Amino acid sequence: MTEPRPPAPRHATLRQALAAVLRREQLSAHDLSRLVGIPEKAVAAHLAHLARSLPAHGERLTVTTPACLACGYAFRERTRLNRPSRCPRCHATHLAEPRFKIDLGHQ
């Protein structure tokens, strides 16, 4: 039986890595989990912490509203950063993922 491989060494903290990627492009939680190497379910907690610390640097986390691909319902009032499970209007589960980006806070 082979021993599990240790994780690749990091030169930045996990949240610094997330911030660096999100300053360059808009990504979903799935994309972020793949790029940074963490489970998709853990991304929302890290993004919530990052969103609280960004204003101190003059930045903010912008979130593209998730929407139902069946009926077009947009989750405009949603404050949680994770992906909704189903549409409250038509109960479809085929939803566009929220996408995240870091922008300057004075826009």
N, C-alpha and C positions, 0 to 999 in steps of 0.2 A: 504494500500500500504506500503510495507516495504522499509526502507531506504537502499541505496546502501552501501555495505560493504566497509570500508576504506581499502586501499592497505596494504599488510603485511609490517611490519617494516623492513627496510633494515639496515644492519650493514656496508655496503659498498656502494659507489656510483654506479650508473648504469654501468659506464665504467669500474670501478674496478671489478665489478661482471663479465662483459664480458671478461675482460682480464684474470681473474682467471680461467674461464671455458676454454678459448682458449689456455692457457698454458698447460692444461691437455690433450686436444684432439682436433681433427679437426672436425669442425661442419659447417653446412649450416646456412643460415640466418633464415630459418624456425625453425631449432633446437634451435638456439640462442634465438629467440623470445619466444619460449615455455619455455625454461629454466630460462630466466631472467624476463619474464613477460611484454614484450613490443610488440607493433605491428611489424610484419615482415617488413613493409615498413620503419619503423624507424631505423632498424638495420644498414642499409648501412650508414646513416649519422653518427651514433655513431662509426662505424668501421673506417670511414674516419678520424674522429678526433683522434681516438685511434692510427691509423697508423702514424699520424704526431707526436704524443707524444712518441711513443715507442723507437725511436732511441736515445733519451736522456737517456734511461735506458739500452742501449746496446741490444735492441730487435728489431724485425721487424714483421710485419704482412705478412704472406705468403698466397697466394690465389691460390687454385687449379683452373685451367682454366675451365670454363663451356664449354660443348660440346653438339652438336646436337646428339640425340640418333638415329635419322633416317639415317643420311648420314655420321656422324662422324666429321663434321666440328668443329674445335676447335677455340674458340674466343681468340686467343693469343694476339691480339693487344688491347683488351678491357681494359680500365683503370677504368671504373665505377665498383663499388662493388655490385650493385644490379643484379638480375637475368635478362638475356636478354629475350625478349618476343618471338622472333622467329628466326629461322636460316636464314641468308642472302642468303645462297646457295639454299636450297630446300624449304624454307618457313615453315618448320615443327615447331610446338610449343612444342613438347616433348623434352625438353632439360635437361641435367644434371645441377644441381645447382652448383654454385661456392661454394667451401668449404674454411674455414678460420682456421688458426692456428697461434699462436705466437711462434716464434723461436728466438734463439740467433742471433743477427745481424751479427756476424763474420763468417757465414758459406758460 
